[in-house]
């Protein structure tokens, strides 16, 4: 059964799993932040991953989704849980040698397939946009985006419906304008993608 979760439910799962971090962080976008949401910590618990996947799937149960695609690495587990709840196949896109999102391992999107793109956290939405472009270039139809956490405060627009289980606005800074750096701090990169500093 697909069930919805309140933002308070999602926040409690994140807190209980230790997914909400404080410090000085370098985000995938290159910006800095004093807070970080490490969804891998909540997704390592199968019961939380299943509940979050079912909650995202509930928003798209009547959309005729044929395929779920998530960007590696953060989107892999939650995309799989959403696909399981929708009873559809799940693929993941990963970066090729040139740093571009690509479908590898024999994965393909067929022309006309209705695709849901699923990610764990978005800040600027760059990886999700790349996956949407990948789906469209293959002839698929991007029907929507589902994320556990929208850190942008709802400001990201993908041109398709977006469902976020938790929407929050966490301050980010350019490296040059970062007060944490000005105070002598050095950012750490807790996520899955390596970014050179």
Buried (B, 14 or more C-beta within 10 A) or exposed (E): EBEEBEEEBBBEBBEEBEBBBEEBBBBBBBBBBBBBBBBBBBBEBEEBBBBBBBBBBBBBEEEEBBBBBBBBBBBBBBBBBBBBBBEBEBBBBBBEEEEEBBBEEEBEBEEEBBBBBBBBBBBBBBBBBBBBEBBEEBEBBBBBBBBBBBBBEEEBEBEBBBBBBBBBEBEBBEEEEBEBBEEEBEBEBBBEBEEEE
